[in-house]
Amino acid sequence: MGRAARRRTRRAAPPLPQRHGLDPVRWKVGPTDAVDAADAPRALDALAARFPALLDPEATSLASRFEAGEVVGADGRAWSASDPVGPGDELWFHRELRDEDVDGPDPRILLHDAHLLVVDKPHDMATMPRGAHVLASALVRLRRATGIETLAPLHRLDRRTAGVLAFGTVPAERAAYQGLFARGAVRKAYLARVEASGVVQIPQRAGERFTMHDRLEKTHGQLQTRVVPGEPNAFTEGEVLQAADADVSAAGAGGASIVLRLHPCTGRTHQLRAQLAHRGAPIAGDDLYPRTVPATAPLALLSQELAFTDPVTGRDRAFRSMQELP
């Protein structure tokens, strides 16, 4: 079990309950977040400096939230806006949510037992709450639908990627399952339809196999993962399922559409999308690779299969999506 996983397992229960399927926000004041102890900042000022969005004119005033006892410490006692804060102090509060459209049905459940909740996530649904996709994320929707407050994803799928997604239901078991993904002990299979034009560095005939070994890097704050020189850290095995056929509607004039089965052996951010675009075969519908463009169609990438030996029960687990490529 990794150090971070051990910390998650030992962490005490939050002093605030979930709200709308969301955990409360926890801020632990660090050494650089507070000034000299003799001139410690007030709780309100410190929190506003760390989370400027709390001062949004459309949000409830931060002073009012302190007066209502909505900002508490690790022990559950309310902070006063004028209380001094210093390194090691914790401030917990609930985020305020903007209006959000939550369209379509919840993800189809493939398995729900005492240990796992496995679903078939549709395209364009975020795994975790983030940015403009909070209440519509798979995690929040499933927590609200099932009432399981301890639900947590064991891995992630891009918002634009559909298919098999596994959640754990027991916090004490989470590290064991997540360790499978970290060690590459989960067998994953994806289907992708790529648009091949110009110089293409993958096979284009049915039955041909290939491998992709690259070094991928993603800089914080940037959307794209980059293929850079250096020791490979991203490995994918591939096979051509459907040969390249001219398809002007899907790939543009002179282009071709190829269907691939892909087995990622590592789990880097946007791994398949970045590796294929780097080889002149971006996935159909991709609005980020090789360049950012407006999204006009679903991403033709499907997490089709997920299989592993359950570290808790010892059983062989195998799940298959019921969806097809768009």
Backbone torsions as a table, in degrees:
resi	resn	phi	psi	omega
1	MET	NA	131.4	-179.5
2	GLY	-73.2	164.4	-178.0
3	ARG	-60.8	-44.3	-179.7
4	ALA	-63.8	-38.4	179.7
5	ALA	-65.1	-38.6	178.4
6	ARG	-64.6	-38.9	178.6
7	ARG	-63.5	-40.6	179.5
8	ARG	-64.0	-38.4	-178.0
9	THR	-67.6	-37.3	-174.8
10	ARG	-85.0	-14.5	-172.9
11	ARG	-60.9	135.4	-179.9
12	ALA	-68.9	162.0	179.9
13	ALA	-64.4	143.5	178.3
14	PRO	-60.6	149.7	179.1
15	PRO	-77.8	-8.8	176.7
16	LEU	-118.6	144.9	177.4
17	PRO	-75.1	168.4	173.1
18	GLN	-66.3	153.5	175.1
19	ARG	-134.4	126.5	-177.7
20	HIS	57.8	29.5	-179.2
21	GLY	80.9	8.0	-177.7
22	LEU	-111.7	138.2	173.7
23	ASP	-71.3	153.2	174.5
24	PRO	-68.0	158.2	176.7
25	VAL	-83.7	135.7	177.5
26	ARG	-117.0	126.7	173.7
27	TRP	-122.0	117.0	174.3
28	LYS	-99.2	119.6	-176.1
29	VAL	-66.1	127.0	-179.9
30	GLY	-98.0	174.5	-178.2
31	PRO	-59.8	-30.8	-177.6
32	THR	-93.0	-1.5	-178.1
33	ASP	-90.0	-12.5	-177.9
34	ALA	-126.5	150.1	179.6
35	VAL	-86.0	-169.2	179.5
36	ASP	-47.9	136.8	-176.8
37	ALA	-56.1	-28.9	-179.7
38	ALA	-71.9	-16.9	-179.5
39	ASP	-131.9	49.8	-176.1
40	ALA	-64.2	141.4	-178.9
41	PRO	-73.2	156.9	174.4
42	ARG	-71.9	154.2	-178.2
43	ALA	-58.5	-43.0	-178.6
44	LEU	-63.2	-46.6	-178.3
45	ASP	-65.2	-40.5	-178.8
46	ALA	-66.1	-42.1	-178.7
47	LEU	-67.5	-39.7	179.5
48	ALA	-66.3	-35.9	178.6
49	ALA	-68.6	-35.8	-179.0
50	ARG	-79.0	-34.7	-178.4
51	PHE	-127.1	78.9	-177.3
52	PRO	-57.1	-27.3	-178.8
53	ALA	-62.2	-19.4	179.1
54	LEU	-68.0	-15.8	179.0
55	LEU	-95.3	8.3	177.8
56	ASP	-54.2	129.2	-178.9
57	PRO	-56.8	-26.2	-179.2
58	GLU	-82.6	-9.9	-179.7
59	ALA	-89.6	162.2	172.9
60	THR	-60.0	136.7	-177.0
61	SER	-60.0	142.1	-177.2
62	LEU	-64.6	-36.1	178.0
63	ALA	-60.7	-40.1	179.1
64	SER	-65.7	-35.4	180.0
65	ARG	-68.5	-38.0	174.2
66	PHE	-64.6	-43.6	-179.6
67	GLU	-61.5	-32.5	-179.4
68	ALA	-83.4	0.5	179.3
69	GLY	74.4	26.2	-176.4
70	GLU	-87.4	-6.4	176.3
71	VAL	-113.4	117.8	-173.4
72	VAL	-126.9	164.7	175.8
73	GLY	-90.9	-178.4	-178.3
74	ALA	-61.8	-25.3	179.7
75	ASP	-88.9	0.8	178.1
76	GLY	90.0	-6.1	179.1
77	ARG	-79.0	140.5	-175.6
78	ALA	-72.2	140.6	172.4
79	TRP	-83.2	143.6	168.1
80	SER	-90.0	147.8	-178.9
81	ALA	-58.0	-29.4	-175.9
82	SER	-94.0	-2.0	179.8
83	ASP	-63.7	137.0	175.0
84	PRO	-73.7	144.8	177.4
85	VAL	-122.1	150.4	179.6
86	GLY	-144.5	175.0	-178.8
87	PRO	-52.7	133.5	179.4
88	GLY	97.2	-19.2	177.3
89	ASP	-68.5	149.9	177.7
90	GLU	-119.5	136.4	174.3
91	LEU	-123.0	124.3	-179.0
92	TRP	-115.5	140.9	179.0
93	PHE	-161.1	164.7	176.2
94	HIS	-95.5	139.6	173.6
95	ARG	-73.1	148.9	173.1
96	GLU	-95.4	136.3	-171.5
97	LEU	-102.1	140.9	172.7
98	ARG	-80.0	163.4	174.7
99	ASP	-60.2	138.5	-175.3
100	GLU	-147.2	133.4	175.3
101	ASP	-78.4	127.2	176.7
102	VAL	-117.2	87.5	-174.1
103	ASP	-95.5	159.3	172.7
104	GLY	75.8	169.7	-178.8
105	PRO	-75.5	163.8	172.9
106	ASP	-67.5	161.0	178.4
107	PRO	-57.3	142.7	177.3
108	ARG	-67.5	130.6	-179.4
109	ILE	-86.4	125.1	177.9
110	LEU	-94.8	-30.5	178.7
111	LEU	-154.9	138.5	172.5
112	HIS	-143.7	106.8	177.2
113	ASP	-131.7	-161.7	-174.8
114	ALA	-72.5	-10.9	-175.0
115	HIS	-120.1	-35.0	-170.3
116	LEU	-131.3	150.9	166.5
117	LEU	-128.7	113.1	-177.2
118	VAL	-114.4	130.7	-174.4
119	VAL	-128.9	166.9	177.2
120	ASP	-109.6	90.3	-172.5
121	LYS	-72.1	133.9	176.0
122	PRO	-76.3	168.2	174.9
123	HIS	-63.4	151.9	173.2
124	ASP	60.6	33.9	170.2
125	MET	-122.5	120.9	-179.9
126	ALA	-66.7	147.0	174.8
127	THR	-71.5	-50.3	-177.9
128	MET	-111.5	153.6	175.3
129	PRO	-65.1	128.4	-177.9
130	ARG	-162.4	136.4	175.9
131	GLY	57.7	-123.5	-178.4
132	ALA	-85.0	-2.1	-176.8
133	HIS	-114.4	87.3	-177.2
134	VAL	-114.1	-73.1	179.0
135	LEU	-64.3	-25.5	-179.1
136	ALA	-86.2	-3.5	179.7
137	SER	-69.4	154.8	-178.7
138	ALA	-61.2	-42.5	-178.1
139	LEU	-60.0	-49.7	-176.7
140	VAL	-67.7	-42.8	179.9
141	ARG	-61.0	-42.2	-177.5
142	LEU	-72.8	-36.8	175.0
143	ARG	-60.2	-43.2	-178.3
144	ARG	-71.4	-35.0	-178.3
145	ALA	-74.0	-36.2	-175.1
146	THR	-99.7	-20.2	-175.5
147	GLY	77.7	8.9	-179.2
148	ILE	-88.2	99.6	-177.1
149	GLU	-70.4	-23.5	-177.1
150	THR	-87.4	3.4	-178.1
151	LEU	-61.0	134.9	179.5
152	ALA	-149.8	141.6	180.0
153	PRO	-69.9	141.0	177.4
154	LEU	-90.8	-15.6	174.9
155	HIS	-158.9	-176.4	-177.7
156	ARG	-134.6	150.8	168.6
157	LEU	-117.5	143.0	173.0
158	ASP	-53.1	151.6	177.2
159	ARG	-55.3	-38.1	-174.2
160	ARG	-85.2	-7.5	179.7
161	THR	-94.2	134.9	178.7
162	ALA	-100.5	166.7	169.3
163	GLY	124.3	-160.1	-170.4
164	VAL	-70.0	127.6	-178.7
165	LEU	-138.5	128.5	-173.9
166	ALA	-109.4	137.5	176.6
167	PHE	-121.8	148.0	172.4
168	GLY	-98.2	149.4	-178.8
169	THR	-110.4	-14.6	-176.2
170	VAL	-116.4	114.3	-177.0
171	PRO	-54.6	-38.3	-177.5
172	ALA	-67.0	-20.3	-179.1
173	GLU	-96.4	-10.0	-170.2
174	ARG	-59.7	-44.5	-176.5
175	ALA	-62.5	-36.0	179.9
176	ALA	-64.9	-42.6	179.0
177	TYR	-70.0	-45.7	-179.4
178	GLN	-63.0	-30.2	177.1
179	GLY	-63.0	-32.4	176.6
180	LEU	-59.4	-45.4	-179.7
181	PHE	-68.4	-39.4	-179.4
182	ALA	-64.8	-33.6	-178.8
183	ARG	-87.6	-3.3	-176.2
184	GLY	72.8	26.4	-178.4
185	ALA	-91.4	8.8	177.1
186	VAL	-106.4	130.0	179.4
187	ARG	-88.4	116.4	-175.7
188	LYS	-118.3	139.3	176.1
189	ALA	-132.2	130.7	178.9
190	TYR	-119.3	150.9	167.3
191	LEU	-108.8	139.3	178.7
192	ALA	-142.6	140.6	171.8
193	ARG	-108.0	120.5	-176.0
194	VAL	-111.1	156.7	178.5
195	GLU	-106.9	111.1	-176.1
196	ALA	-103.7	123.5	175.0
197	SER	-153.6	151.0	-177.3
198	GLY	71.3	-142.0	-179.3
199	VAL	-82.8	114.0	-177.1
200	VAL	-113.9	127.8	-174.8
201	GLN	-106.2	34.9	170.2
202	ILE	-132.7	156.3	177.6
203	PRO	-61.8	157.3	-177.9
204	GLN	-130.3	12.7	179.3
205	ARG	-113.9	139.3	-176.6
206	ALA	-56.4	136.0	178.3
207	GLY	93.0	-15.3	-179.4
208	GLU	-73.9	141.9	179.7
209	ARG	-112.3	156.9	-179.7
210	PHE	-157.8	166.7	175.8
211	THR	-129.0	152.0	176.2
212	MET	-126.9	116.4	179.0
213	HIS	-119.6	116.7	-176.9
214	ASP	-142.3	161.5	167.5
215	ARG	-101.6	119.8	-179.0
216	LEU	-110.4	139.3	176.2
217	GLU	-135.8	141.4	176.7
218	LYS	-129.9	123.1	179.6
219	THR	-88.3	134.8	-179.6
220	HIS	-57.4	132.8	-179.8
221	GLY	93.6	-13.2	177.2
222	GLN	-102.7	144.9	-175.9
223	LEU	-78.2	-37.7	-172.6
224	GLN	-88.8	145.2	166.4
225	THR	-89.7	136.5	-175.2
226	ARG	-108.6	143.8	169.8
227	VAL	-89.0	121.8	-175.2
228	VAL	-128.6	161.0	175.8
229	PRO	-65.2	151.6	176.9
230	GLY	134.6	-179.9	-179.2
231	GLU	-60.6	126.4	-178.4
232	PRO	-60.0	140.1	174.9
233	ASN	-129.6	6.4	179.2
234	ALA	-134.0	123.7	-174.9
235	PHE	-128.3	130.8	179.7
236	THR	-140.4	135.2	172.8
237	GLU	-103.0	142.3	-176.9
238	GLY	-139.0	160.0	177.2
239	GLU	-145.2	139.2	177.1
240	VAL	-82.7	119.1	177.4
241	LEU	-91.1	-39.6	-179.2
242	GLN	-127.3	124.7	-174.8
243	ALA	-65.1	162.9	179.8
244	ALA	-66.0	120.7	175.6
245	ASP	-122.3	139.4	176.9
246	ALA	-58.7	130.9	-177.1
247	ASP	-149.2	85.8	-174.0
248	VAL	-61.4	-37.5	-176.6
249	SER	-67.6	-33.3	-176.0
250	ALA	-91.8	-36.7	-171.0
251	ALA	-117.3	0.2	179.9
252	GLY	88.2	166.8	-177.6
253	ALA	-56.8	129.5	177.4
254	GLY	80.0	-0.9	-177.6
255	GLY	-93.0	179.4	-179.7
256	ALA	-144.8	152.2	179.4
257	SER	-109.2	128.9	-178.8
258	ILE	-126.6	134.7	176.2
259	VAL	-101.9	129.2	-176.2
260	LEU	-120.8	148.9	163.7
261	ARG	-106.2	129.7	-173.9
262	LEU	-124.7	139.1	178.5
263	HIS	-122.8	92.2	177.6
264	PRO	-71.8	127.3	179.1
265	CYS	-92.1	-13.4	175.0
266	THR	-126.7	172.3	-174.3
267	GLY	-128.8	53.2	179.1
268	ARG	-74.0	153.1	178.3
269	THR	-58.8	127.6	178.6
270	HIS	56.9	30.1	-172.9
271	GLN	-54.9	-54.3	-175.8
272	LEU	-66.5	-41.2	-178.8
273	ARG	-63.1	-44.1	-178.1
274	ALA	-70.8	-42.7	-178.1
275	GLN	-64.3	-42.9	-178.0
276	LEU	-70.9	-41.8	178.4
277	ALA	-62.5	-36.1	178.8
278	HIS	-62.7	-24.3	-178.4
279	ARG	-101.3	17.1	176.5
280	GLY	77.3	19.3	-178.6
281	ALA	-135.1	65.3	179.8
282	PRO	-64.3	151.9	179.7
283	ILE	-71.8	136.8	179.4
284	ALA	-57.5	135.5	179.4
285	GLY	84.6	2.2	-177.8
286	ASP	-74.0	124.8	-179.4
287	ASP	-99.1	5.3	-175.7
288	LEU	-123.4	-29.2	-178.4
289	TYR	-124.6	136.5	-0.4
290	PRO	-77.8	-10.1	178.9
291	ARG	-143.7	159.8	-179.3
292	THR	-78.4	125.1	178.7
293	VAL	-140.1	162.3	176.7
294	PRO	-62.4	139.2	177.2
295	ALA	-74.7	124.0	-179.2
296	THR	-120.8	-7.7	-178.2
297	ALA	-154.9	159.1	175.6
298	PRO	-60.3	149.0	175.2
299	LEU	-71.9	127.0	-177.2
300	ALA	-82.3	62.2	179.7
301	LEU	-137.9	126.0	-174.3
302	LEU	-132.4	123.8	171.3
303	SER	-76.7	95.3	-169.0
304	GLN	-83.0	-38.7	-174.5
305	GLU	-139.0	147.7	176.4
306	LEU	-143.0	126.8	-177.8
307	ALA	-145.1	143.5	179.6
308	PHE	-166.7	163.7	171.7
309	THR	-89.9	121.3	-173.9
310	ASP	-64.1	121.0	-178.4
311	PRO	-72.7	-13.2	-178.9
312	VAL	-95.5	-46.8	-176.0
313	THR	-99.3	-18.1	-176.6
314	GLY	80.7	-0.1	-178.8
315	ARG	-81.0	152.7	171.9
316	ASP	-81.1	127.9	-178.9
317	ARG	-113.4	137.1	177.0
318	ALA	-146.8	131.2	-177.3
319	PHE	-132.6	145.1	-177.9
320	ARG	-135.7	134.4	178.7
321	SER	-67.9	148.3	175.4
322	MET	-98.0	5.3	-178.5
323	GLN	-92.9	166.9	175.1
324	GLU	-121.5	163.8	176.6
325	LEU	-61.6	140.1	178.9
326	PRO	-67.8	NA	NA
